[in-house]
Amino acid sequence: MTKFARALCLVVLSVVALALTVPEASAQSKGPQPRVYLLRGLANIFSLGMDDLAAKMNQQGIKASVHSYSDWQVLAEQAVEQAKAGGTKRRPQPVIIIGHSLGADAAVYMGNKVGAAGVPVPLVVTFDPVTPTIASARIGRVVNYYKPGGAGKAVSGPRVENVDLTSSDTIGHFNIDKVASLHAKVIAMVKQPTPPVRKKPRPVAPVATPASPVAPAATPASAAVPVPAAVVAPAPTETAAAPAGPVN
């Protein structure tokens, strides 16, 4: 084999090796993909929109499963365990939770518990929760679709967006979880959840500049010693002329 042929083979092998490593590096840079849990509401039969939404996600490569709202505590423990096993020691697999009605209440509770265990919860989506709940600051983002005139309640918390659907006459408590346009918005949020909050850099302490030398205080001029006024000698008085002697 000539030198040129060897060089050509090395170039081809290098290109192939690079092509194989780029997807792997790209996958590692993205980190573990989120796991989605969907929670149905009362009696586990009135929230079938959660099943439809989960099916749409699985078709698009998003791992999602549907559960009863009453199982949220056990499910939270399982989610934490699976997230730590599915990620790395420093970066557990993110958990996203979605729920309707009582399942919406449970979604907030579950998000709070999973986040408190050190697992990232970038997104919680609720459809018409029936109990006022408070979302922890550990949850990256909470989006609540609700009808305040009916059973729906607002969600409180530092990173909560309450979307009031009062103007939509066709949406009510028993079909809000089945609205296709809302499903599309939720899937878009799941694909691109809120990025983690970056810590503000610590302020750098200003470098102390050396103080300029202080000029010594001017010493007060010594008090002028009063010079006594010159003693003025009395002006000489004119003496009387001596009388002329007798004329001989």
C-alpha positions as CSV (number, residue, x, y, z in Angstrom):
1,M,0.0,0.0,0.0
2,T,1.4,3.4,-1.0
3,K,1.8,6.3,1.4
4,F,-1.1,8.1,-0.4
5,A,-3.4,5.1,0.1
6,R,-2.6,4.9,3.7
7,A,-3.2,8.6,4.3
8,L,-6.5,8.3,2.5
9,C,-7.6,5.4,4.7
10,L,-6.7,7.3,7.8
11,V,-8.7,10.3,6.7
12,V,-11.8,8.1,5.9
13,L,-11.5,6.3,9.3
14,S,-11.2,9.6,11.1
15,V,-14.4,11.0,9.4
16,V,-16.3,7.8,10.3
17,A,-15.2,8.0,13.9
18,L,-16.2,11.6,14.1
19,A,-19.6,10.9,12.6
20,L,-20.3,8.2,15.2
21,T,-19.2,10.3,18.2
22,V,-21.1,13.5,17.3
23,P,-24.6,12.1,18.0
24,E,-23.4,10.6,21.3
25,A,-21.9,13.9,22.4
26,S,-25.1,15.7,21.4
27,A,-27.2,13.3,23.4
28,Q,-24.9,13.8,26.4
29,S,-25.1,17.6,26.1
30,K,-28.9,17.5,26.2
31,G,-28.9,15.4,29.4
32,P,-31.6,12.9,30.4
33,Q,-35.0,13.4,28.8
34,P,-38.0,14.2,31.1
35,R,-40.4,11.6,32.3
36,V,-44.1,12.7,32.2
37,Y,-46.7,11.5,34.7
38,L,-50.4,12.3,34.0
39,L,-53.0,12.1,36.8
40,R,-56.8,11.5,36.2
41,G,-59.5,13.0,38.5
42,L,-62.4,11.6,40.4
43,A,-63.3,8.0,40.1
44,N,-60.6,7.6,37.5
45,I,-63.1,7.9,34.6
46,F,-63.8,11.6,34.1
47,S,-60.4,12.6,32.9
48,L,-59.9,10.5,29.8
49,G,-58.3,13.5,28.1
50,M,-55.2,12.6,30.1
51,D,-55.1,9.2,28.3
52,D,-55.4,10.9,24.9
53,L,-52.6,13.4,25.8
54,A,-50.3,10.7,27.0
55,A,-50.9,8.7,23.7
56,K,-49.9,11.8,21.7
57,M,-46.7,12.3,23.7
58,N,-45.7,8.6,23.4
59,Q,-46.2,8.8,19.6
60,Q,-43.7,11.7,19.6
61,G,-41.1,9.9,21.6
62,I,-42.0,11.4,25.0
63,K,-42.2,8.8,27.7
64,A,-45.6,9.3,29.5
65,S,-47.9,7.3,31.7
66,V,-51.4,7.8,33.2
67,H,-52.3,7.2,36.8
68,S,-55.0,7.8,39.4
69,Y,-54.9,11.0,41.5
70,S,-55.2,8.9,44.6
71,D,-51.8,7.3,44.0
72,W,-49.8,10.5,43.9
73,Q,-47.8,9.9,47.1
74,V,-46.6,6.4,46.1
75,L,-46.1,7.6,42.6
76,A,-43.9,10.5,43.9
77,E,-41.6,8.1,45.7
78,Q,-41.4,5.9,42.6
79,A,-40.7,8.9,40.4
80,V,-37.9,10.1,42.6
81,E,-36.3,6.6,42.6
82,Q,-36.6,6.2,38.8
83,A,-35.4,9.7,38.1
84,K,-32.2,9.1,40.1
85,A,-31.7,5.8,38.4
86,G,-32.4,7.2,34.9
87,G,-30.1,10.2,35.2
88,T,-26.7,10.8,36.7
89,K,-25.6,11.4,40.2
90,R,-25.5,15.2,39.6
91,R,-28.4,15.3,37.1
92,P,-31.4,13.1,37.8
93,Q,-33.9,12.6,35.1
94,P,-36.4,15.5,35.1
95,V,-40.0,14.8,36.1
96,I,-43.0,16.6,34.5
97,I,-46.5,16.2,36.0
98,I,-49.9,17.0,34.4
99,G,-53.3,16.5,36.0
100,H,-57.0,17.3,35.6
101,S,-59.5,18.1,38.4
102,L,-58.5,16.2,41.5
103,G,-55.6,15.0,39.5
104,A,-54.6,18.7,39.0
105,D,-54.5,19.2,42.8
106,A,-52.4,16.0,43.1
107,A,-50.1,17.2,40.3
108,V,-49.1,20.2,42.5
109,Y,-48.7,18.1,45.6
110,M,-46.6,15.6,43.7
111,G,-44.4,18.3,42.1
112,N,-43.7,19.8,45.5
113,K,-42.7,16.4,47.0
114,V,-40.5,15.3,44.0
115,G,-38.8,18.7,44.0
116,A,-38.1,18.6,47.7
117,A,-36.4,15.2,47.1
118,G,-33.8,17.0,44.9
119,V,-35.2,15.8,41.5
120,P,-35.7,18.6,39.0
121,V,-39.4,19.4,38.2
122,P,-39.2,21.8,35.2
123,L,-43.0,21.8,34.5
124,V,-46.3,21.1,36.1
125,V,-49.5,21.6,34.1
126,T,-53.0,21.6,35.7
127,F,-56.4,21.5,34.1
128,D,-59.1,23.0,36.3
129,P,-57.9,22.1,39.8
130,V,-60.7,22.0,42.4
131,T,-58.7,23.0,45.5
132,P,-56.6,26.1,46.0
133,T,-53.0,24.9,46.0
134,I,-49.6,26.4,46.5
135,A,-46.7,25.4,44.2
136,S,-43.2,25.3,45.6
137,A,-40.5,27.5,44.2
138,R,-38.6,24.3,43.4
139,I,-40.9,23.7,40.5
140,G,-39.5,25.5,37.4
141,R,-42.9,26.5,35.9
142,V,-46.6,25.9,36.6
143,V,-49.3,26.5,34.0
144,N,-52.9,26.3,35.2
145,Y,-55.7,26.2,32.7
146,Y,-59.0,26.9,34.6
147,K,-62.5,28.3,34.6
148,P,-62.9,30.3,37.8
149,G,-66.7,30.6,37.5
150,G,-67.1,26.9,37.9
151,A,-65.1,24.3,39.8
152,G,-61.7,25.6,38.8
153,K,-59.4,27.3,41.2
154,A,-56.2,29.3,40.8
155,V,-52.8,28.0,41.8
156,S,-50.5,30.1,44.0
157,G,-46.8,30.2,43.9
158,P,-43.8,32.2,42.7
159,R,-43.6,30.6,39.2
160,V,-47.3,30.1,38.4
161,E,-49.1,31.2,35.3
162,N,-52.9,31.0,35.7
163,V,-54.7,31.0,32.3
164,D,-58.3,32.1,32.8
165,L,-60.6,30.4,30.2
166,T,-63.8,32.2,31.2
167,S,-64.1,33.7,27.7
168,S,-64.3,30.2,26.1
169,D,-68.0,29.3,26.3
170,T,-67.4,25.8,24.9
171,I,-64.9,24.8,27.6
172,G,-66.0,23.4,30.9
173,H,-64.7,21.3,33.8
174,F,-65.6,18.0,32.1
175,N,-64.0,18.7,28.8
176,I,-61.1,21.1,29.5
177,D,-58.7,18.1,29.6
178,K,-59.8,17.0,26.1
179,V,-59.2,20.3,24.2
180,A,-56.8,19.6,21.3
181,S,-55.4,23.1,21.1
182,L,-54.4,22.9,24.8
183,H,-52.9,19.5,24.2
184,A,-50.7,21.0,21.5
185,K,-49.5,23.8,23.8
186,V,-48.7,21.3,26.6
187,I,-46.7,19.1,24.3
188,A,-44.7,22.1,23.1
189,M,-44.0,23.1,26.7
190,V,-42.9,19.5,27.5
191,K,-40.5,19.5,24.6
192,Q,-39.0,22.8,25.7
193,P,-39.5,23.2,29.4
194,T,-38.3,26.2,31.3
195,P,-34.5,26.1,31.5
196,P,-33.0,25.9,35.0
197,V,-32.7,29.2,36.8
198,R,-29.1,30.4,36.6
199,K,-27.5,31.6,39.8
200,K,-26.4,35.2,39.7
201,P,-22.7,35.5,39.8
202,R,-21.4,36.7,43.1
203,P,-20.4,40.3,43.1
204,V,-16.6,40.8,42.9
205,A,-15.4,42.8,45.8
206,P,-13.7,46.0,44.6
207,V,-10.0,46.1,44.9
208,A,-9.0,48.5,47.7
209,T,-6.9,51.3,46.3
210,P,-4.2,52.6,48.6
211,A,-5.2,55.8,50.3
212,S,-3.3,58.8,49.1
213,P,-0.8,60.1,51.6
214,V,-2.4,62.7,53.8
215,A,-0.6,66.0,53.8
216,P,0.5,67.0,57.3
217,A,-1.7,69.6,58.8
218,A,-0.2,73.0,58.5
219,T,1.2,74.0,61.8
220,P,-0.3,77.4,62.9
221,A,2.0,80.3,62.5
222,S,3.5,81.2,65.7
223,A,1.9,84.2,67.2
224,A,3.7,87.3,66.2
225,V,5.6,88.7,69.1
226,P,4.5,92.3,69.4
227,V,7.3,94.6,68.8
228,P,7.2,97.5,71.2
229,A,6.8,100.8,69.5
230,A,10.1,102.7,69.1
231,V,10.7,105.2,71.9
232,V,10.6,108.5,70.1
233,A,13.3,110.9,71.5
234,P,11.9,114.3,72.4
235,A,12.7,116.8,69.8
236,P,15.8,119.0,70.8
237,T,14.6,122.3,72.2
238,E,16.2,125.5,70.9
239,T,18.6,127.0,73.5
240,A,18.6,130.7,74.2
241,A,21.4,132.7,72.6
242,A,24.1,133.8,75.1
243,P,24.0,137.6,75.8
244,A,26.6,139.5,74.0
245,G,29.6,140.6,76.1
246,P,30.2,144.3,77.0
247,V,31.7,146.3,74.3
248,N,34.9,147.8,75.3
